Amino acid sequence: MNLRVDLILETEKRSASVVNAKGLIRIVAIVVPLIVILLISLAVINIRSLSNELKNKEAEMNIAGPKRDEAIKFRAEVGKNKQALDELEGWRKSRISWSEQLLNLQGIIPAKIQLTSLRIMHGIEPPSRIYSMTMLGKAFGDQAKDNVELLGDIKKNQAFSTVLKDSKVASYKRNNDPAVKTGEMLFGVEASYQPRSFK
């Protein structure tokens, strides 16, 4: 017969487990509230930080708002001014130096030719300006026809070869006015310039 006798009182008995149920409850009762308090503290700190950052950004926007509006207006003005400047630059690029052209013309007109009219016309054919020149005059002497033809071939002259597109004698006839000397010839020379681009 086996007989078992417990010599340990009931209050002195311990569990064979490493973790005691009462100890575990105590640990959980302390750790869980600490974790909850820590999480709440982190959330509060984060909310305060975001709140301060939001206030700073709002203050910056209040300060920068009028400056931003001024910058937008200034940028629009700069755009308008640049457009006007580009347009003026286009007009400058497309112009011809008429003082230079007239000096060159003066240098090639033969002595026996007298200009009575010099007309310069221009028009716009986008993206270019188109110029033309008409010269009317009188030619005298035995070489009147040769002199007029020389003037009609003005495009072949080095001073005009890069700017003129075409030149020709448009008219050549005897002056029938009885008050003038015999042998006086009337002529017309037309010249068209190369298109001058605005760009």
C-alpha positions in Angstrom: 0.0 0.0 0.0 1.2 3.4 -0.9 0.7 6.1 1.4 1.3 9.7 0.7 1.7 12.2 3.4 2.0 16.0 2.6 4.1 17.6 5.2 3.9 21.1 3.5 1.0 23.2 4.5 -1.3 24.5 1.7 0.0 28.0 2.1 3.6 26.9 1.8 3.0 25.2 -1.5 4.5 26.8 -4.7 3.8 26.3 -8.3 6.4 24.5 -10.3 6.1 27.1 -13.1 8.9 29.7 -13.4 6.3 32.6 -13.7 4.0 33.0 -10.9 0.4 33.9 -11.9 0.2 36.6 -9.2 3.6 38.0 -10.3 2.5 38.1 -13.9 -0.6 40.0 -13.0 1.4 42.5 -11.0 3.9 43.0 -13.9 1.0 43.4 -16.5 -0.8 45.8 -14.1 2.4 48.0 -14.0 3.7 47.7 -17.6 0.5 48.1 -19.5 -0.4 51.4 -17.9 3.2 52.6 -18.4 3.0 51.7 -22.1 -0.4 53.5 -22.4 1.0 56.6 -20.6 4.1 56.5 -22.9 2.0 56.3 -26.1 -0.3 59.1 -24.9 2.7 61.2 -24.0 4.3 60.6 -27.5 1.0 61.5 -29.2 0.6 64.7 -27.2 4.2 65.7 -27.9 3.7 64.9 -31.7 0.4 66.9 -31.7 2.0 69.9 -30.0 5.0 69.8 -32.5 2.6 69.7 -35.5 0.5 72.5 -34.0 3.6 74.7 -33.6 4.8 73.8 -37.1 1.3 74.7 -38.4 1.4 78.1 -36.6 4.9 78.8 -38.0 3.7 78.0 -41.5 0.6 80.1 -41.2 2.8 83.0 -39.9 5.1 82.6 -42.9 2.1 82.5 -45.3 0.7 85.6 -43.7 4.1 87.4 -44.2 4.7 85.9 -47.7 1.2 86.3 -49.0 1.5 90.0 -50.0 5.1 89.4 -51.2 4.0 86.5 -53.3 1.2 88.6 -54.8 3.8 91.3 -55.6 6.1 88.8 -57.1 3.3 87.5 -59.4 2.5 91.0 -60.5 6.2 91.8 -61.0 6.7 88.6 -63.1 3.7 89.6 -65.2 5.2 93.0 -65.7 8.6 91.5 -66.6 6.8 89.3 -69.2 5.1 92.3 -70.8 8.3 94.3 -70.8 10.3 91.4 -72.3 7.7 91.0 -75.0 7.9 94.7 -75.8 11.7 94.6 -75.7 11.7 91.6 -78.1 9.3 93.4 -80.4 11.5 96.6 -80.4 14.6 94.4 -81.0 12.9 92.9 -84.0 12.2 96.3 -85.4 15.8 97.3 -84.8 17.1 94.1 -86.5 14.8 94.6 -89.5 15.7 98.3 -90.2 18.2 99.5 -92.8 20.8 102.1 -92.2 19.5 104.7 -94.7 22.3 107.1 -94.0 24.8 104.5 -95.1 22.6 103.5 -98.1 22.4 107.2 -99.3 26.1 107.8 -98.8 26.8 104.6 -100.9 24.3 105.8 -103.5 25.9 109.2 -103.7 29.3 107.6 -104.4 28.1 105.6 -107.4 25.8 108.1 -109.2 27.6 109.3 -112.4 28.2 113.1 -112.7 25.9 113.3 -115.7 22.9 112.0 -113.8 20.6 114.2 -111.8 18.1 112.6 -109.4 14.7 114.4 -109.3 13.0 111.9 -106.9 14.0 109.2 -104.5 11.2 107.2 -103.0 11.7 104.5 -100.3 8.8 102.3 -99.5 8.4 99.5 -97.0 5.8 97.0 -96.1 5.5 94.0 -93.7 5.2 90.4 -94.8 5.5 88.5 -91.6 8.0 87.6 -90.4 9.9 90.2 -92.4 10.0 93.8 -93.5 10.2 94.5 -97.2 11.8 97.6 -98.7 11.9 99.0 -102.2 13.5 102.1 -103.7 12.5 104.1 -106.8 14.8 106.7 -108.3 13.6 109.1 -111.0 15.9 111.5 -112.7 17.5 113.0 -115.8 20.6 111.8 -117.7 22.7 114.0 -119.9 25.4 113.6 -122.6 26.5 111.0 -125.0 26.8 108.2 -122.4 23.4 108.9 -120.8 22.1 105.4 -121.6 25.2 103.7 -120.3 25.1 105.8 -117.1 21.4 104.9 -116.5 22.1 101.2 -117.2 25.0 101.4 -114.7 22.6 102.8 -112.1 20.0 100.1 -113.0 22.7 97.5 -112.2 23.1 98.9 -108.7 22.7 95.4 -107.3 26.0 94.4 -108.8 27.8 97.2 -106.9 29.7 95.9 -103.9 28.0 98.4 -101.5 24.6 97.1 -102.5 25.1 93.5 -103.4 24.4 92.1 -99.9 21.3 94.1 -99.3 19.5 94.3 -102.7 17.5 91.5 -104.1 16.9 93.0 -107.5 17.4 96.2 -109.5 16.4 97.3 -113.0 15.8 100.3 -115.3 12.1 100.6 -115.2 11.8 103.4 -117.7 14.1 105.3 -120.1 12.8 107.9 -122.6 13.7 111.2 -124.2 12.5 114.4 -122.4 10.0 116.0 -124.9 9.7 119.2 -122.9 10.6 122.0 -125.4 12.2 124.1 -122.6 15.0 121.6 -121.9 18.2 120.9 -123.7 18.2 118.4 -126.4 19.6 115.0 -125.5 18.1 115.0 -122.0 16.8 111.6 -121.0 14.3 110.8 -118.3 14.7 107.5 -116.4 13.3 105.4 -113.6 15.3 102.8 -111.7 13.6 100.4 -109.3 15.4 98.3 -106.6 14.0 95.8 -104.1 15.8 94.9 -100.9 16.3 91.5 -99.4 13.5 90.8 -96.8 14.7 91.9 -93.3 13.6 89.4 -90.7 12.2 90.6 -87.3 13.9 87.6 -85.6 
